[in-house]
Amino acid sequence: MQIFDTLFIGNEYVKPESTDVIDVVSPHTEQVIGQVPDASPADIDKAVAAARDAFDNGPWPRMAPEERGEAIARLATALQNRAEPIADLISSQNGSPKQWSIMGQVFSATMVLGGYAEYAKTYPFVQERTGALGGRLQVRRAPVGVAAGIIPWNVPLFIMALKLGPAMAAGVPMVIKPAPETPLDSYLFAEAVIEAGIPEGVINIVPAGRENADYILRHPGIDKVSFTGSSAVGKHIASVCGEQLKRVTLELGGKSAAIVLDDVVLDDAMMGELVMSGLMNNGQVCGAQSRILAPRSRYDEVVDALASAVGAMTVGDPLDASTQIGPLVAERQRTRVEGYIEAGKAAGARVVAGGSRPDHPTGWYVAPTVFADVDNTMQIAREEIFGPVLSVIPYDGEDQAVQIANDSDYGLCGSVWTADAEHGAEVGARVRTGVVAVNSSTILDFNAPFGGFKQSGIGRELGPEGIDPYTELQTIILPA
């Protein structure tokens, strides 16, 4: 059992003001495997004060962008040095299969930070222009102030990097609040911050329960909020930030569609990618392609192929390298997913794989499940399940496929599967989502903006565009 009894504030391990703690429970063994402080409002005040001092008085916002880039690169290296223990800790606390924790968490996080180390050197923080009356203009991208990063439990390390990379490049200190289910890896992240020589107050980490999240949002020392999580919580955060005119970035839920065109070749490689697009990280990914749209002429073939591939997946201990599907993060999450499975059955959808709990003595497991005979009006096709459940929906013609894909409250990701990649891109351009992949389970690219349409969020992360939300435009007018 790993017990941490301090908070990371101003590059120091600080004793909390409160004696309250958060127990971290293994979703595989159902036993407590760790404990961290539950930060109180007084602790959050200290973290915000440290970040505020770093912004108002410290060197970070005043460094040359190239210097900040070098510091970000050092942080990426320090994380790489801890890759194995961080991956094991993530798998232990949230059930991610180890192969996913290594690639989707640690490797991806270091890639994101490495990208921002380079973007910091090339981003146009200052542009020179000629004024309308002949004077000289400087259009600056000034750092927005102090930011709060609210981190979800499904991919904690990656999303910390997703927020810290652009914030650090822009010169913005941040207060990070990990999810109460998955705070353990943030302590190894803090070690990396110290090793990398990041100036004090630039990164502050305060694990806390959800009841204190609002305190961070409303804190007068916070200028910007970046949140990843459910659309329901995102709407609340948007309302709080709207009341206070705080800048906000929201990366929210999804109900993404994978459009299988009638010319697709369903070989093992293609099926492996298609299945992974919906079931990566046990289906607990906002961009999961959980709606599979199949042409009616090949519907049975697609259903059979999916049922065979999903039914053969290895379910088990997330620390076992052979595991493809691990447990869900919490008992409440398993209950939620099982509720959707029962709703699908009650609506007349047909289970062709899974549909129940696998035979494990402990752990919050749900067998990866495929539903056939699904209509897009069903609950399992409308709502984000956030678990290993796929719904196969028939369509007649590409126009109807696009219509079904767009008939959703969400618009985060999507994919097209075809023998003609160029035509797949044309179909993908008609889908109202932030990202569309062709013949790939990839839901984002580190060099391109990521975010959603509709209820999937506001703003974009990743790519050089990810720096924009952490800046304010400022014009300086100079004489001719």
C-alpha positions in Angstrom: 0.0 0.0 0.0 1.3 3.4 -1.0 0.6 6.2 1.5 1.3 9.8 0.6 0.7 12.3 3.4 1.7 15.6 1.7 0.6 17.9 -1.1 2.9 19.2 -3.8 2.8 23.0 -3.6 5.5 25.4 -4.7 7.9 22.5 -5.4 7.6 21.4 -1.8 5.9 18.5 -0.1 3.5 20.4 2.2 1.5 18.9 5.1 -2.2 19.3 4.5 -4.4 21.5 6.7 -7.0 18.8 6.9 -6.7 15.2 8.3 -9.2 13.9 5.7 -7.8 11.3 3.3 -8.8 9.7 0.0 -8.5 5.9 -0.1 -7.5 4.5 -3.5 -9.1 1.1 -4.3 -7.8 -1.4 -6.8 -10.6 -2.2 -9.4 -9.0 -5.6 -9.8 -8.7 -6.8 -6.1 -11.2 -4.3 -4.6 -8.7 -3.7 -1.8 -7.3 -0.3 -0.7 -3.9 0.1 -2.4 -3.1 3.7 -1.6 -4.0 6.8 0.4 -3.5 10.5 -0.3 -4.7 13.7 1.5 -8.1 15.1 0.6 -7.1 18.8 0.1 -9.2 21.3 1.9 -10.1 24.8 0.8 -7.2 26.1 2.9 -4.8 23.7 1.1 -6.2 24.9 -2.3 -5.6 28.5 -1.2 -1.9 27.7 -0.6 -1.6 26.1 -4.0 -3.3 29.0 -5.8 -1.1 31.4 -3.8 2.0 29.6 -5.0 0.9 29.6 -8.6 -0.1 33.3 -8.3 3.3 34.2 -6.9 5.0 32.3 -9.7 3.0 34.3 -12.2 3.1 37.7 -10.6 6.6 37.7 -9.3 8.5 34.6 -10.5 10.7 34.0 -13.6 8.5 31.6 -15.5 6.2 34.0 -17.5 9.2 36.3 -18.1 11.5 33.6 -19.5 12.2 33.4 -23.2 9.9 30.9 -24.7 12.9 28.8 -25.8 13.9 28.5 -22.1 10.5 27.3 -21.2 10.7 24.8 -24.0 13.9 23.4 -22.7 12.3 23.0 -19.2 9.3 21.2 -20.8 11.8 18.8 -22.6 13.5 18.1 -19.3 10.1 17.2 -17.7 9.4 14.8 -20.6 12.7 13.1 -20.0 12.1 12.8 -16.3 8.8 11.1 -16.9 10.4 8.7 -19.4 12.8 7.7 -16.6 9.8 6.7 -14.5 7.8 5.0 -17.3 7.5 1.5 -15.8 6.5 2.4 -12.3 4.1 5.1 -13.5 2.4 2.7 -15.9 2.1 0.0 -13.2 0.6 2.6 -10.8 -2.0 3.7 -13.4 -3.0 0.1 -14.2 -3.3 -0.6 -10.5 -5.5 2.4 -9.6 -7.8 2.5 -12.7 -7.7 -0.9 -14.3 -6.1 0.2 -17.6 -4.4 -2.8 -19.3 -0.6 -2.4 -18.9 0.0 -2.1 -22.6 -2.4 0.8 -22.7 -0.9 2.4 -19.6 2.6 2.3 -21.2 1.6 3.6 -24.6 -1.6 5.5 -24.0 -0.4 7.1 -20.8 3.3 7.5 -20.3 4.6 7.4 -23.9 1.7 9.6 -25.1 2.3 12.1 -22.2 6.0 12.4 -23.0 5.2 12.9 -26.7 2.8 15.7 -25.9 5.3 17.4 -23.7 8.0 16.9 -26.3 5.8 18.6 -28.9 5.2 21.6 -26.7 8.9 21.9 -26.0 9.3 22.5 -29.7 6.2 24.6 -30.2 7.4 27.0 -27.4 10.3 27.9 -29.7 8.2 28.6 -32.8 4.8 29.8 -31.6 4.1 33.5 -32.6 4.0 35.1 -29.2 4.8 38.5 -30.8 3.8 39.6 -34.3 4.9 42.9 -35.8 2.3 44.7 -38.0 1.9 48.1 -39.6 -0.9 50.1 -38.2 -3.8 51.6 -40.3 -2.4 55.1 -39.7 1.2 54.1 -40.4 2.4 53.4 -36.9 4.0 50.2 -35.7 2.0 47.5 -33.9 3.0 44.6 -31.7 0.3 41.9 -31.3 1.3 39.8 -28.3 0.0 36.5 -27.0 0.3 37.3 -23.3 0.0 34.5 -20.7 -3.6 34.2 -19.5 -2.7 34.1 -15.8 -3.1 31.2 -13.4 -4.9 28.1 -14.7 -6.7 25.2 -13.0 -6.5 21.8 -14.5 -9.3 19.4 -13.5 -8.1 15.9 -14.4 -10.4 12.8 -15.0 -9.7 9.3 -13.8 -9.6 7.5 -17.2 -6.2 8.7 -18.6 -4.8 10.9 -15.8 -1.2 11.3 -16.8 -1.9 11.9 -20.4 -4.5 14.6 -19.7 -2.2 16.3 -17.2 0.4 16.5 -20.0 -2.4 17.7 -22.4 -3.1 20.7 -20.1 0.4 21.4 -18.7 2.2 21.3 -22.0 0.5 24.3 -23.6 0.2 26.1 -20.3 3.9 25.8 -19.6 4.8 26.9 -23.2 2.6 30.0 -22.7 4.2 30.9 -19.3 1.1 29.9 -17.3 1.4 28.3 -13.8 -1.2 25.7 -13.0 -3.0 24.1 -10.1 -3.8 20.5 -10.9 -6.6 18.6 -9.2 -6.4 14.8 -9.9 -9.6 12.7 -9.8 -10.1 11.1 -6.3 -10.1 7.6 -8.0 -6.6 8.0 -9.5 -4.3 10.4 -7.7 -1.3 8.1 -7.1 0.6 8.7 -10.4 0.5 12.5 -9.7 3.1 11.9 -6.9 5.6 10.4 -9.4 4.8 13.3 -11.7 5.8 15.6 -8.9 9.1 13.8 -8.6 9.7 14.5 -12.3 8.9 18.2 -11.8 11.6 18.5 -9.2 14.1 16.5 -11.3 13.4 18.7 -14.3 14.2 21.9 -12.4 10.8 23.5 -13.1 10.6 26.8 -11.1 8.6 26.7 -7.9 4.9 27.3 -8.1 4.6 26.5 -11.9 3.0 23.1 -11.2 1.0 22.5 -8.0 -0.9 19.3 -7.3 -3.8 19.0 -4.9 -5.8 15.8 -4.8 -9.3 16.5 -3.6 -12.8 15.2 -3.6 -15.4 16.5 -6.0 -17.0 18.7 -3.3 -13.9 20.9 -3.4 -13.7 21.2 -7.2 -16.1 24.1 -7.1 -13.9 25.9 -4.7 -11.1 25.8 -7.2 -13.4 26.9 -10.0 -14.6 29.9 -8.1 -11.3 30.9 -6.6 -10.5 34.5 -7.4 -6.8 33.7 -8.0 -7.7 31.4 -10.9 -8.0 33.1 -14.3 -8.6 30.1 -16.5 -10.1 26.6 -16.1 -9.3 23.5 -18.3 -11.6 20.5 -17.7 -11.8 17.1 -19.2 -14.7 14.9 -18.2 -18.4 14.4 -18.6 -20.7 16.8 -20.5 -23.0 17.1 -17.5 -20.1 18.3 -15.3 -18.8 20.4 -18.1 -22.1 22.3 -18.4 -21.8 23.2 -14.7 -18.2 24.3 -15.0 -19.2 26.4 -18.0 -21.9 28.1 -16.0 -19.5 28.9 -13.1 -16.9 30.3 -15.5 -19.6 32.2 -17.3 -20.7 33.9 -14.1 -17.1 35.0 -13.4 -16.1 35.6 -17.0 -13.2 33.1 -16.6 -11.6 31.6 -19.6 -12.5 27.9 -20.0 -11.6 24.9 -22.1 -13.9 21.9 -22.0 -13.1 18.5 -23.5 -16.2 16.5 -22.8 -18.1 13.3 -23.7 -18.6 11.5 -27.0 -20.7 8.9 -28.7 -18.6 8.5 -31.8 -19.5 6.5 -34.9 -17.3 4.2 -37.0 -18.7 4.2 -40.5 -17.9 0.9 -42.2 -18.2 1.4 -46.0 -19.4 -1.4 -48.2 -16.0 -1.8 -49.9 -14.1 -2.5 -46.6 -11.8 -5.5 -46.4 -12.5 -7.1 -43.0 -9.1 -8.8 -42.5 -7.5 -9.4 -39.1 -5.5 -6.1 -39.2 -8.6 -4.0 -40.0 -10.8 -5.8 -37.4 -8.1 -5.3 -34.8 -8.1 -1.6 -35.4 -11.9 -1.4 -35.6 -12.3 -3.2 -32.3 -9.6 -1.1 -30.6 -11.3 2.1 -31.8 -14.2 1.3 -29.5 -12.7 -0.7 -26.7 -9.3 0.9 -25.9 -8.8 1.4 -22.2 -11.8 -0.9 -21.5 -14.0 1.5 -23.5 -13.3 4.2 -20.9 -12.2 6.8 -23.5 -14.2 9.9 -24.5 -13.4 9.3 -28.2 -14.4 5.6 -28.3 -16.1 4.6 -31.5 -18.9 2.8 -29.7 -21.4 3.1 -32.6 -20.4 0.8 -35.5 -22.4 1.8 -38.6 -22.5 -1.1 -41.1 -24.0 -1.3 -44.6 -27.1 -3.5 -44.6 -25.7 -5.5 -47.5 -22.8 -6.6 -45.3 -24.4 -6.2 -41.9 -24.3 -9.9 -40.8 -20.7 -10.2 -41.9 -19.7 -7.2 -39.9 -21.6 -8.3 -36.8 -20.1 -11.8 -37.0 -16.6 -10.5 -37.4 -17.0 -8.1 -34.4 -18.6 -10.8 -32.2 -15.7 -13.2 -33.0 -13.0 -10.6 -32.4 -14.5 -9.2 -29.2 -15.4 -12.6 -27.8 -11.8 -13.7 -28.2 -10.4 -10.8 -26.2 -8.4 -11.6 -23.0 -10.1 -10.2 -19.9 -8.1 -10.1 -16.7 -5.6 -8.5 -14.3 -4.6 -5.1 -15.8 -0.9 -5.7 -14.8 -0.8 -8.9 -16.9 0.9 -8.0 -20.2 -1.5 -10.3 -22.1 -4.7 -8.5 -20.8 -6.7 -6.6 -23.4 -9.7 -5.7 -21.2 -9.3 -4.9 -17.5 -11.8 -4.0 -14.8 -13.8 -0.8 -14.8 -12.5 2.0 -12.5 -15.1 1.6 -9.8 -18.1 -0.4 -8.6 -20.4 2.4 -9.5 -19.0 2.4 -13.0 -19.7 -1.3 -13.4 -23.2 -0.8 -12.2 -23.7 2.0 -14.7 -22.4 -0.1 -17.6 -24.5 -3.1 -16.6 -27.6 -0.8 -16.5 -27.0 0.1 -20.1 -26.5 -3.5 -21.1 -29.9 -4.3 -19.5 -31.5 -1.3 -21.2 -30.2 -2.5 -24.6 -31.7 -6.0 -24.1 -35.0 -4.5 -23.0 -35.1 -2.3 -26.1 -34.8 -5.4 -28.4 -31.1 -5.2 -29.2 -29.4 -8.6 -29.5 -26.3 -9.5 -27.6 -23.8 -11.4 -29.8 -20.8 -11.2 -27.5 -20.4 -10.6 -23.8 -23.4 -9.1 -22.0 -22.5 -10.3 -18.5 -19.7 -10.4 -15.9 -16.7 -12.6 -16.7 -15.7 -15.3 -14.2 -13.4 -13.4 -11.9 -13.5 -13.8 -8.1 -12.9 -10.1 -7.5 -12.8 -7.0 -9.5 -15.3 -4.7 -11.3 -15.3 -6.5 -14.6 -17.8 -6.5 -17.4 -17.2 -8.8 -20.4 -16.7 -6.8 -23.6 -20.1 -6.7 -25.3 -21.4 -6.3 -28.8 -25.1 -5.5 -29.6 -26.6 -6.2 -33.0 -30.0 -5.0 -34.3 -29.5 -1.6 -32.7 -31.5 1.4 -33.8 -29.9 4.9 -33.4 -32.9 6.0 -31.2 -32.0 3.4 -28.5 -30.5 4.5 -25.2 -27.4 2.5 -25.9 -26.9 4.4 -29.1 -27.6 7.8 -27.7 -25.8 8.0 -24.4 -22.1 7.7 -23.5 -21.7 4.4 -21.7 -18.0 4.7 -21.0 -17.4 0.9 -20.9 -16.7 -2.0 -23.2 -20.0 -2.0 -25.1 -20.3 -1.7 -28.9 -23.6 -1.1 -30.8 -23.8 -2.2 -34.5 -26.3 -0.1 -36.4 -27.4 -0.9 -40.0 -27.6 1.8 -42.8 -28.7 2.0 -46.4 -26.3 4.2 -48.5 -23.6 6.6 -47.5 -25.9 9.5 -47.1 -27.8 7.7 -44.4 -24.6 6.6 -42.7 -23.5 10.2 -42.4 -27.0 11.2 -41.2 -26.9 8.6 -38.5 -23.3 9.5 -37.5 -24.4 13.1 -37.1 -27.6 12.3 -35.3 -26.0 12.7 -31.9 -25.7 15.3 -29.1 -22.0 14.7 -29.3 -19.3 15.4 -31.9 -15.9 14.5 -30.6 -14.4 11.8 -32.9 -15.4 9.4 -35.7 -13.9 7.1 -38.2 -14.4 5.7 -41.7 -13.3 2.2 -42.8 -12.9 1.6 -46.5 -10.6 0.2 -49.2 -10.4 3.8 -50.7 -8.7 6.1 -48.2 -9.3 9.2 -50.2 -13.0 8.5 -50.5 -13.0 7.8 -46.8 -11.6 11.3 -46.1 -14.4 12.8 -48.3 -17.0 10.9 -46.2 -15.2 11.9 -43.0 -15.4 15.6 -43.9 -19.2 15.3 -43.8 -19.2 14.1 -40.2 -19.7 16.8 -37.6 -16.9 15.9 -35.2 -13.6 17.4 -34.2 -11.5 14.4 -35.4 -12.2 11.8 -38.0 -9.7 8.9 -38.7 -9.6 6.7 -41.8 -8.9 3.0 -41.3 -7.4 3.8 -37.9 -8.3 3.5 -34.2 -6.4 6.8 -33.6 -8.7 9.3 -32.0 -6.2 12.2 -32.0 -2.8 13.3 -33.3 -0.4 15.2 -31.0 0.4 17.7 -33.8 -3.2 18.6 -34.6 -6.0 20.3 -32.5 -8.3 17.9 -30.6 -11.7 18.8 -29.3 -15.4 18.5 -30.1 -18.5 19.9 -31.7 -21.8 20.3 -29.9 -21.9 18.8 -26.4 -18.4 17.4 -26.7 -16.9 20.6 -25.6 -15.5 24.1 -26.1 -12.1 24.9 -27.4 -9.2 22.7 -28.6 -6.2 21.1 -27.1 -3.0 19.7 -28.8 -1.0 21.0 -31.7 0.3 24.6 -31.7 -3.4 25.7 -31.5 -3.5 24.2 -28.0 -1.4 27.2 -26.7 -4.0 29.7 -27.9 -6.5 29.2 -24.9 -3.6 29.9 -22.4 -3.0 33.4 -23.9 -4.7 36.7 -24.1 -4.2 38.9 -27.2 -2.7 42.3 -26.4 -2.0 45.1 -28.8 0.9 47.6 -28.3 0.7 50.7 -30.5 4.0 52.3 -31.2 4.8 55.6 -33.0 5.8 55.5 -36.7 
